[in-house]
Amino acid sequence: MSQDQFGESTRRAFLGTAAVATAATAVTLAASPTSDARATGSPPADQIKVAQSAASSNLPTKTEPTSGDWTKPAAMAIPKEGYFKLEQGRYGPIFPRTPANYGFTVIAKIKPGREETVREYGKTIEKAVGETPDVLAPLRLHYLRWVIFDVGSGPHFMYQGIFDTDFDKYLEDAVALFVKTGVTTVFVNLEGWPDDWKTNLPAVIKFFREHQRPSFLEYGEYPYVTADEVKKALRVKSSLSAMLDQMQ
């Protein structure tokens, strides 16, 4: 090997090592759960040890800030009430942030003859997101899961969502979004849904709280990380991959 070839090989090895180190640092910074919590106003990743301790002792407790570690998976057992300590929010008890972030499971009976309408609404959302990928961005969602099942008394609809705002903020944003876009919500096909939902937010909140089924266990492989942090880390990874490709 000539001296020039050796020098070029050494330079590439050094640059590759530096880029990998930079990538690891950038991804770590991009996925810091505490930084996003401060920026968005949502609670920091502060409930792991205290909440888990409360669950194991079956004693309600008020959580205090601690540091979160997204590199360590976490699980949280939740009392049947859905919270560890009764604290009133704008519309009712405040539900805690879990390792999976905020979320809810709403179950309600479908109005007679509306099952296919509910199923078709899934295609409406698919089309809306396909045409405008950020149409649901105000909801700060991670995932949605819709399920229809029958327990013998007729079809029921189950709406499961994981998001980065608190319970009531999500509902406020959802109503505002549907009013703004003019898209009718799937919930109009469910028994008990208020007819004046566009102008009666308290009635909408009441419906969701009455049909909410709290989790008793939630798990996060990378606990308390927000959707924005995941996307930031992936953008960093993509940029660094492109940079490394240019070095070849």
C-alpha positions in Angstrom: 0.0 0.0 0.0 1.4 3.4 -1.0 1.6 6.2 1.6 -1.2 8.1 -0.1 -3.5 5.1 0.0 -2.6 4.5 3.6 -3.4 8.1 4.4 -6.8 8.0 2.6 -7.7 4.8 4.4 -6.8 6.3 7.8 -8.8 9.4 7.0 -11.9 7.4 6.1 -11.6 5.3 9.2 -11.3 8.4 11.4 -14.2 10.1 9.8 -16.4 7.0 10.0 -15.6 6.7 13.7 -16.3 10.4 14.4 -19.6 10.2 12.5 -20.8 7.2 14.5 -19.9 8.9 17.7 -21.6 12.1 16.6 -24.7 10.0 15.6 -24.9 8.4 19.0 -24.6 11.7 20.8 -27.2 13.4 18.5 -29.7 10.6 18.8 -29.3 10.7 22.6 -29.9 14.4 22.7 -32.8 14.2 20.3 -34.5 11.6 22.4 -34.2 13.3 25.8 -37.6 12.9 27.5 -37.0 15.7 30.0 -36.2 18.3 27.5 -39.4 17.8 25.5 -41.5 17.8 28.7 -40.2 21.2 29.6 -40.8 22.5 26.1 -44.4 21.3 25.8 -45.5 21.8 29.3 -46.4 18.2 29.8 -45.1 16.4 33.0 -41.5 15.2 32.7 -40.6 11.5 32.8 -40.8 11.7 36.6 -43.2 9.0 37.7 -41.3 5.7 37.3 -39.9 5.0 40.7 -42.6 6.7 42.8 -45.5 5.3 40.8 -44.1 1.8 40.7 -43.6 2.0 44.4 -47.1 3.1 44.9 -48.5 0.3 42.7 -46.5 -2.3 44.6 -47.7 -1.0 48.0 -51.3 -0.3 46.8 -51.0 3.1 48.5 -52.0 6.3 46.6 -49.1 8.8 46.4 -48.3 12.1 44.9 -45.5 11.8 42.4 -42.5 14.0 42.7 -40.1 14.9 39.8 -37.3 12.4 39.2 -35.1 11.8 36.2 -36.3 9.4 33.5 -34.1 7.1 31.5 -35.4 6.2 28.1 -32.7 3.5 27.6 -34.3 1.3 30.3 -37.8 -0.3 29.6 -40.3 0.5 32.3 -43.7 -0.9 33.4 -46.3 0.8 35.6 -49.2 -1.0 37.4 -52.1 1.4 37.8 -54.9 1.2 40.4 -58.4 0.4 39.0 -59.4 4.1 39.4 -56.9 5.0 36.8 -54.8 7.2 39.0 -52.6 7.1 42.1 -53.9 10.2 43.9 -57.2 12.0 43.3 -56.3 15.4 41.8 -59.0 17.3 40.0 -58.3 18.7 36.6 -60.4 20.8 34.3 -63.1 18.2 33.8 -62.3 15.4 36.4 -59.5 13.4 37.9 -56.1 13.8 36.3 -54.8 10.6 34.8 -51.0 10.0 35.1 -48.5 9.9 32.4 -47.2 6.3 32.0 -44.1 4.8 30.4 -46.3 4.5 27.3 -47.2 8.3 27.6 -50.8 9.5 27.8 -53.7 7.6 26.3 -57.1 6.1 26.8 -59.3 3.2 25.8 -62.9 4.3 25.1 -65.6 1.6 24.6 -69.1 2.4 23.5 -72.0 0.6 21.8 -72.5 1.2 18.1 -76.0 2.5 17.1 -78.1 -0.1 15.4 -77.2 -0.4 11.7 -74.1 1.7 12.0 -71.4 -0.9 12.1 -70.4 -0.6 8.4 -70.5 3.2 8.7 -68.0 3.0 11.5 -65.8 0.7 9.4 -66.0 3.0 6.4 -64.9 5.8 8.6 -61.5 4.1 8.9 -61.1 4.7 5.2 -62.0 8.3 5.6 -59.1 8.8 8.1 -56.8 6.8 5.8 -57.7 9.1 2.9 -57.4 12.3 4.9 -53.9 11.3 6.2 -52.8 10.2 2.7 -53.8 13.6 1.3 -52.5 15.6 4.2 -50.0 13.7 6.3 -50.0 16.2 9.1 -53.8 16.5 9.4 -53.8 14.8 12.8 -50.6 16.6 14.0 -52.4 18.8 16.6 -53.3 15.6 18.5 -49.7 14.7 19.2 -50.4 11.1 18.5 -48.2 8.0 18.6 -50.8 5.4 17.6 -54.5 4.8 17.2 -56.2 1.4 17.2 -59.8 0.9 16.4 -61.6 -2.4 17.1 -65.2 -3.6 16.7 -66.3 -6.5 18.8 -69.6 -8.0 20.0 -70.1 -9.4 23.5 -73.6 -10.6 22.8 -75.4 -7.3 23.1 -74.5 -5.9 19.8 -71.3 -4.5 18.2 -69.2 -2.2 20.3 -66.5 0.2 19.2 -63.1 0.4 21.0 -60.9 3.4 20.4 -57.4 3.2 21.8 -55.0 6.1 21.5 -51.5 6.9 22.7 -50.5 10.6 22.6 -48.3 13.2 24.2 -50.9 15.6 25.7 -53.0 15.0 28.8 -56.4 13.3 28.5 -58.5 16.5 28.4 -56.2 18.5 26.2 -56.4 15.7 23.6 -60.2 15.9 23.6 -60.2 19.6 23.3 -57.8 19.5 20.4 -59.8 16.7 18.7 -63.1 18.6 18.8 -61.3 21.8 17.5 -59.7 19.8 14.7 -62.9 18.2 13.5 -64.8 21.5 13.7 -62.0 23.2 11.7 -61.7 20.5 9.0 -65.4 19.8 8.7 -64.8 16.1 9.0 -67.5 14.4 11.1 -66.2 12.3 13.9 -66.8 8.5 14.0 -68.3 8.9 17.5 -71.6 10.2 16.0 -72.3 6.6 15.3 -72.1 5.6 19.0 -74.9 5.5 21.6 -74.8 8.4 24.0 -72.7 10.7 21.9 -74.1 14.3 22.2 -75.8 15.7 19.1 -74.4 19.2 19.8 -70.8 17.9 20.2 -69.4 20.7 18.0 -70.5 23.4 20.5 -70.8 21.4 23.7 -67.3 20.4 24.7 -68.2 19.6 28.4 -70.7 17.0 27.0 -68.0 15.5 24.8 -65.6 15.3 27.7 -68.3 13.7 29.9 -69.0 11.0 27.2 -65.3 10.1 27.0 -64.8 10.0 30.7 -67.9 7.8 31.2 -66.8 5.4 28.5 -63.1 5.4 29.4 -61.6 2.1 30.6 -58.4 2.7 32.5 -55.4 0.5 32.0 -54.1 -1.5 34.9 -50.7 -2.0 33.3 -48.7 0.0 30.8 -45.2 -0.7 29.5 -42.7 1.3 27.5 -39.7 -0.1 25.7 -38.3 3.5 25.6 -40.4 5.1 28.4 -41.7 8.6 28.2 -40.2 9.4 24.8 -42.5 11.7 22.8 -43.4 11.2 19.2 -41.5 14.4 18.3 -38.4 13.0 19.9 -38.7 9.8 18.0 -39.0 11.7 14.7 -36.1 14.0 15.6 -33.8 11.0 16.3 -34.8 9.3 13.0 -34.1 12.6 11.1 -30.7 12.7 12.7 -30.1 9.1 11.8 -31.1 9.7 8.2 -28.9 12.8 7.9 -25.9 11.0 9.3 -26.5 8.1 7.0 -26.6 10.4 4.0 -23.4 12.1 5.2 -21.6 8.7 5.6 -22.7 7.7 2.1 -21.1 10.9 0.7 -17.8 9.8 2.4 -17.6 6.6 0.5 
